[in-house]
Amino acid sequence: MLYRVEGIVIRSMDYGEGNKIITLCTKTHGKTGVMVRGAKKVRSRHAAATQLFTYGEYIYFKGMGHIGTLNGCEILESHHPLREQLHLAAYASYVVELVDRGLQEEEAGGYMFEQLLAYLHALKEGKDEQVLTHLFEMKLCQSVGVAPVLDTCVICGQAEGLVAFGWRLGGAICAKCRVREHTKYMAPVSILKLLTLFARTDLRRVGNITVKPETKVHLRACMRGYMDTHVGVRCKSLNFIEQMEKYDLAAIQEQVQREEPQEE
């Protein structure tokens, strides 16, 4: 059967001497794999269509097997700048790997396709890559059914007096239940409010979200802990991001120290 789909390349790997296999996150057919014959050859007309983050209209034939064969492609947006800038490439690589590992083959993925495309656009527009990435993580959690509980206490169910977010337990914590969670697994109420905003925000309509450097440190620790505990997907590309973030954290701490009043 011949398929025509809008898709984003979320994985690209060499296959044999001259071929590549790409994985697409599509608008109508979820996640699907496609063989691109001759893509590694210098004069291949389909080489550009196999680049990570590429958004295009892909035409492929698929029989009874799991892998289709590409017939043609019209590139709608190459997202070339995301591959040129190290920071952007790192975050975008993490997100597409998260989608690849989070979605099942041919699982309905229209919503995640739209969120991923909006994420790539926002990155290209220069919006805060860390905040955008945590927002996307929230969208993925909502899509796969592991979204945190944000409007009531995850322990007792009370809606009043929410004072923290417990990422190990997976939700908001009220004042009475706070003693039942270790402090190292809790984020302050400011993070709870930010996560609530993330849960309600569609990436297709996201504006500029300004977050203080110290809040971003708490947010990073919270979302990293939550994803490891409740999603259980450890992406290889995350290791490089963590190395970058160590330098960013050192710069933030140095800035905070400079801004603190000195004792006479």
C-alpha positions in Angstrom: 0.0 0.0 0.0 1.2 3.5 -0.8 1.2 6.1 2.0 1.5 9.9 1.9 2.1 11.4 5.3 3.4 14.5 6.9 6.3 13.5 9.2 9.3 14.6 11.2 12.5 12.5 11.2 13.1 11.5 14.8 15.8 8.8 14.1 18.1 8.2 11.2 20.5 5.2 11.0 22.8 3.7 8.4 21.7 0.4 6.8 24.1 -1.5 4.6 26.5 0.2 2.3 24.3 2.9 0.8 20.9 2.9 2.6 19.4 4.5 5.6 16.4 3.7 7.8 14.5 6.7 9.2 11.9 6.8 11.9 9.1 9.3 11.3 6.7 10.8 13.8 3.7 11.3 11.5 0.6 13.4 11.7 -1.8 10.5 10.8 0.1 7.2 11.3 2.0 7.6 14.5 5.6 6.4 14.5 6.7 4.5 11.5 10.0 3.3 10.0 11.0 3.9 6.3 13.9 2.5 4.3 15.6 5.2 2.1 17.6 3.4 -0.5 20.8 5.0 -1.7 20.5 7.8 0.8 24.2 7.7 1.7 25.3 8.2 -1.9 26.8 11.6 -2.7 24.2 12.4 -5.4 21.2 10.9 -3.6 18.1 13.0 -4.1 16.7 11.8 -0.8 19.7 12.4 1.4 18.3 15.7 2.8 15.0 13.9 3.7 16.9 11.6 6.1 18.4 14.4 8.3 17.2 14.5 11.9 14.5 17.1 12.6 13.5 17.4 8.9 9.8 18.0 8.4 8.3 16.9 5.1 5.7 15.1 3.2 6.9 11.5 2.7 5.5 9.0 0.2 6.4 5.4 0.9 5.3 1.9 0.0 4.6 -0.6 2.8 3.6 -4.2 2.4 3.1 -6.8 5.1 6.5 -6.0 6.8 7.2 -3.4 9.4 9.5 -1.1 7.3 8.2 0.9 4.3 10.3 2.0 1.3 10.5 5.7 0.4 9.2 6.6 -3.0 9.5 10.4 -2.7 9.6 13.3 -0.3 8.9 17.0 -0.4 10.8 18.8 2.4 8.5 21.4 4.1 11.1 22.6 6.6 14.6 21.3 7.0 15.2 22.9 10.5 18.8 23.3 9.4 19.7 25.9 12.1 18.9 23.3 14.8 21.7 21.1 13.5 24.2 23.9 13.3 24.0 25.2 16.9 25.3 22.9 19.6 22.9 23.8 22.4 19.8 23.6 20.1 21.0 20.3 18.6 21.4 18.8 22.0 18.0 19.6 23.3 16.2 18.8 20.0 18.1 15.4 19.9 16.9 14.6 23.4 13.3 15.5 22.5 13.1 13.4 19.3 14.7 10.5 21.1 12.1 10.9 23.9 9.4 10.7 21.3 11.0 7.7 19.6 11.2 5.8 22.8 7.9 7.0 24.3 5.6 6.2 21.4 4.8 2.7 20.2 4.9 1.7 16.5 2.0 3.2 14.6 0.5 4.5 17.8 -1.9 7.4 17.1 0.5 10.3 17.3 -1.2 13.4 15.8 -1.1 15.3 19.1 2.6 14.6 19.7 3.4 15.4 16.1 1.9 18.8 16.5 3.6 19.4 19.8 7.0 18.3 18.4 6.7 20.5 15.4 5.8 23.5 17.6 8.7 22.7 19.9 11.2 22.7 17.0 9.7 26.0 15.7 10.0 27.6 19.2 13.6 26.4 19.5 14.4 28.0 16.2 12.8 31.3 17.3 15.2 31.5 20.2 12.9 30.7 23.1 14.5 29.3 26.3 15.5 25.7 25.3 15.5 24.3 28.9 12.0 25.7 29.7 10.7 24.5 26.3 12.1 21.1 26.9 10.5 20.6 30.3 7.2 21.9 28.8 7.5 19.2 26.1 8.3 16.6 28.7 5.0 17.5 30.4 3.1 17.1 27.1 4.7 13.7 26.6 3.7 12.6 30.1 0.2 13.7 29.4 0.1 11.8 26.1 1.3 8.5 27.5 -0.8 8.6 30.7 1.8 9.4 33.4 1.0 13.1 34.0 1.6 14.4 37.5 -1.3 15.2 39.9 -1.2 19.0 40.2 -4.6 20.2 41.5 -5.0 17.9 44.6 -2.7 16.4 47.1 -1.4 13.1 45.7 -1.5 11.5 49.1 -4.8 12.6 50.7 -6.7 14.1 47.7 -7.2 17.5 49.4 -7.3 20.5 47.1 -6.5 23.1 49.7 -3.2 24.1 51.2 -0.9 22.7 48.5 2.7 23.6 49.5 5.1 21.5 47.4 5.5 19.1 44.5 6.8 15.6 45.3 8.3 14.2 42.2 8.8 10.7 43.6 5.2 10.4 44.6 4.1 12.1 41.4 2.1 15.1 42.4 1.3 18.0 44.6 1.6 17.7 48.4 -0.5 19.6 51.0 0.8 21.0 54.3 -0.5 18.1 56.4 1.1 15.4 54.2 4.4 17.2 53.8 6.0 15.1 56.6 5.3 11.9 54.6 7.7 12.8 51.8 11.5 13.3 52.2 12.6 16.8 51.5 15.1 15.7 48.8 12.2 14.5 46.7 10.2 17.7 47.0 10.2 20.9 45.0 8.9 24.3 46.3 5.4 25.5 45.6 6.8 27.9 42.9 7.7 24.7 40.9 4.2 23.3 41.4 2.7 26.5 40.0 5.1 26.4 37.0 4.2 22.7 36.3 0.5 23.6 36.5 1.1 26.3 33.9 3.0 23.8 31.7 0.1 21.3 32.0 -2.3 23.9 30.6 0.0 25.3 27.9 -0.1 24.1 24.4 3.3 24.4 22.6 1.5 25.6 19.5 0.5 28.7 21.4 3.4 29.2 23.8 4.6 32.7 24.4 7.8 33.8 26.1 8.1 32.2 29.5 10.7 33.9 31.7 12.0 31.8 34.6 14.6 33.0 37.1 18.0 31.1 37.0 17.5 29.7 40.5 14.0 28.5 39.7 15.3 26.7 36.6 17.8 24.8 38.8 14.9 23.5 40.9 12.8 22.8 37.8 15.6 20.8 36.2 16.1 18.6 39.3 12.3 18.1 39.6 11.6 17.1 36.0 14.7 14.9 35.8 13.6 13.1 38.9 10.0 12.8 37.7 11.0 11.5 34.3 13.4 8.9 35.7 10.8 7.7 38.2 7.6 7.7 36.2 8.5 7.5 32.6 11.6 5.3 33.0 13.2 6.3 29.7 16.8 7.3 30.0 17.9 8.9 26.7 21.5 8.7 25.6 21.4 12.3 24.4 20.6 13.4 27.9 24.1 12.8 29.0 25.5 15.5 26.8 22.8 18.0 28.0 23.8 17.2 31.6 27.4 18.0 30.8 26.3 21.4 29.3 24.1 22.1 32.3 27.0 21.6 34.7 28.7 24.6 33.1 25.5 26.6 33.1 24.9 25.8 36.8 28.4 26.9 37.7 27.8 30.2 35.9 24.5 30.7 37.7 26.1 30.0 41.1 28.9 32.5 40.3 26.4 35.1 39.3 24.4 34.6 42.6 27.5 34.9 44.6 28.4 38.2 42.9 24.9 39.6 43.6 25.0 38.7 47.3 25.9 41.6 49.6 29.3 41.3 51.0 29.8 41.5 54.8 31.9 44.5 56.0 
